[in-house]
């Protein structure tokens, strides 16, 4: 009866002429851009890198970006800007070369592209990618723009400014570009709670914080003696998270590693609690 009500009992083929044009109309594009403009936001601006001033020379480094990305097109049109596109996991020589190059510029903007959707804890980015950010931040004021899951931004504990741009597509690249250059007022707020950066935590934690480094050794012994195949250790102090790390594997067959998205059964938690 509901099909009759909707007229579905009398089949009429859909007219596909001009269908693509209808779906890709200017109104739809404008709506997508407006959504992006209302979403991108500055997560951290402790270095006061943003907004970028008109006469400043900026080195843009796109990590894993497509050759034809709008991010590259926008950067190329900016006066005094240079653009470098590199693959993920740069080696030490590449990082050193970029450090040397950055000395000729006023600021550095590193954008993270092509995240792996299912690699939730790290988005497919490696320790080498973080070393790149750390190395450049020691040379010039640096901003990280994350076209990725905002939780990945927790990994940028260096003295850098951070922009959450969520999606690696033309709409969010345009919005992020306008935001960091002061052409777009911030309208969005990050919808998740991100951890404080390491440099901010240093002002709050107890002097004995260095003892947390012993955790790695203790857990390694525990796994070696088959006390557990793997685990996650979380330490909080005065309501602030100061240590959070996953170790080992789900089973002793070592086929699947424990990560920050691993779900534990209730018995595994209650025994410890």
N, C-alpha and C positions, 0 to 999 in steps of 0.2 A: 504493500500500500504506500509505503514511503517512496518507493521507486516511481509509482504512478504519480504521486504528488509532485515529484521532481521532474516528471515527464520522461523518465528513463526507460519506460516501457515502449516508447516509440523512438527507435534508434535513428539518429541523424548524424552523419559524419561531420567531424569538425572541419571547418574551413581553414586550411593551413596557409592560404595566401597572405603574405605580409605578416605572418606569425612572429618571425624573428624581430622584425621592426617594432611590432607591438610590445614584445617583451623587453626590448632594449631601448625603450623610448627615453627621451631626455628627462622626463619627470622621474623615472626610476633611477637614472644615473645621479640626478640631483639629490634624491632621497638617500642613496648610498653614501654620497659624499657628506651630506649633512650628519648622518649617523657617525661617520668617522671623525668629523670635526668635533662632535660632542663627546667623543670617547677618549681620544688621545690626551695624555696628561703628564705633567712633570712629577715624577715620584720623589726625586731628591734634587735639590739645587744648592747644596752646601758649598760648592766651589764657585757659585755665582757665575757659571759659564753662560747661562741663558738669560735673556735672549741674545743671540749673536748680533753684534753691531754691524752696520753696513760696510764699514771700511776694514773690518777684521779679515785677515787671511786665514782660511779654514782648510784643513786637510780632512777630507772625508774618506773613511776606509769602510768599505762594504764587505762584510764577512759572509761569503756564500751567496752573494746576490746574482740574479740572472743578468746576462749581458744586456738585455733590452728592458731592464727595470726602469720604472718611472723615477725611482730614487736617483739613478745615474743621470737621467735626462734633466731633472731639476737642479742637481748639483752642477752639472756642466754649464748651465745658464747663469750660475751665480758668479758675480765679479770677485776675482781674487781667490777663488776656490779651486782646489785640486781634488781629483777623485782617483782612488785606487781600489780595485776589486781584487780580493784574494780568496783562496779556498779556505775552508775550515781547517783547523789544526795546523797553523803555520809552524814551521820549524824555527829553531833559534836564530839562524842566519836571516830569515825573512823578518823576524821580529826586530832584530838589530838594525836592519836596513830601514825599516819603517821608523824606528826611533830616530835615526839620523835624519831622515827626511822631515820628520815632524818639527825638528829644531828650526826650520825655515818658516814656520807658520805660527800664528797667534794661538789657535785652538785646534783641537782634534775632535772629530765626531766619528764614533765607531758604531755602525749599524749591524745588527744581527739578523740575518735573513735565513730563509729555507729551514725553519725548525722542523724536527721530526715530531709529528703530532703525538705519537704513542710513547715517546721517551719523555714522560712528564717531568721527571726529576731534573733532567738536564737539557731536554730539548734537542739532544744530539750534539750539543756543544761540549768541548773537551777542556782539559786542564790547559792545553796550549792556547786555546782561545782566551781563557782568563788571564794567562800570563801576558798575552798581547795587550790586554786592557791595562794590566798593572804596569807593564813596561812603559807604555805611552803616557800614562797618567803621571809618571815621574819626570817626564820631559816637558809636557804642556798641559794646560787645563783641558780636561777630557770629558766628553759627554757620551754616554751609551744610549742608543735608541734600539729598543727591543721590539722587533716585529715578530712577537712570539708570546707564549703563555706568560702572564705576568709573574707567576711563581718563580720562573727562571731568573728573574731580576734579583732574587735573594742571593744569587751567587756573586753579584758585583759588590763586594765588600770594600773595594779599594776607594780611594778618595776621588770619586768621579760623580758627575751628575747623571741622572737616569731618567729616561722618558719611556713610558709604557705606550706602545703603538699597536699591540695585539695581533694584527693580521698583516701578512706580507703580500699586500696587493696595492694597486695604484691609488685607491681611495685613502688608505691609511698612510701610504708614503707621502701623498700630497699634504694630508693633514699634519703629519709630523714635521714636514719641511716648513710649513707655514708657522707652526707652533714654535719651533726652536729659533726661527728668524724673527719672531715678534709680530708676524702678520696675522696671527690667530690667537685670540684670548683663550686661556684655558677654561673649558666648560666641563670637562670630565673629571671624575674622581675614580681612583683605582678601586674596583669592587671587591678586592681581597685584602687581607691584612698581611703585609710584608714584614719580615724580620728587620730589626735594626742592623745597620752596617757595623762591621767590626770596629771601625774607628770610633763610632758612637758608643758602642758597648764598653769600650775601654774605660770610659768615665764612670761607669756604674758598677763594674764587677769587683769582687773582693780580690786583694792582692794574691791570694792562693789560686787564682784562676789558672796559673801555669800547670797545676796538678792535673788539669783535664787532659793534658797531652799523654798522661799515663793510661788513659782509657784504651787507646789503640793497642798498646802492649797487652793489657789485661784481656781484652776481647780476643786478641790473636791466640793467647794461651788457652782460653776457654774453647775456642773452635778447634785448636790442635788436639786438645784432650777429649774432644767430642762431647763437651758439655752441652753444646748447641751447634747446629749446622750454620746458624746465622742469627742475627738479631738487630735491633735498632736501639740506640741509647739516646735518651733525651734528658738534658739537665736544664732546670730552670732556677733562677734566683730572683726573688722579689717580683715574681710575675713575668720576668723577662727570660726569653729563651737564649741560653748562652752556649749550648752545645747540642747538636742534633746530627747524628750520623748513622748510616746503615752499614752492616757488615755481613760478609759470608753469603751463604746460599740458603734456599728454602729447604733443601734436603741434602743428605750426605752424598747423593749422586752428582752434586755440583752442576746440574744442568741449568738451573735458573738462579740468578743472583737476587739477593734482597735489595730493594731500593726504597726510596721514600714514599712510593705508592703501594707498597706491599700491605695487604690486609691480613691481620692475625686473628685466629679464632679466639673466643673469649677465654678459654682455659689458659692459653699462653699468656694472657694479660693478668688474670686473677691470681695465678701462682706467685707472680712477682709482686703484685700490688699488696 
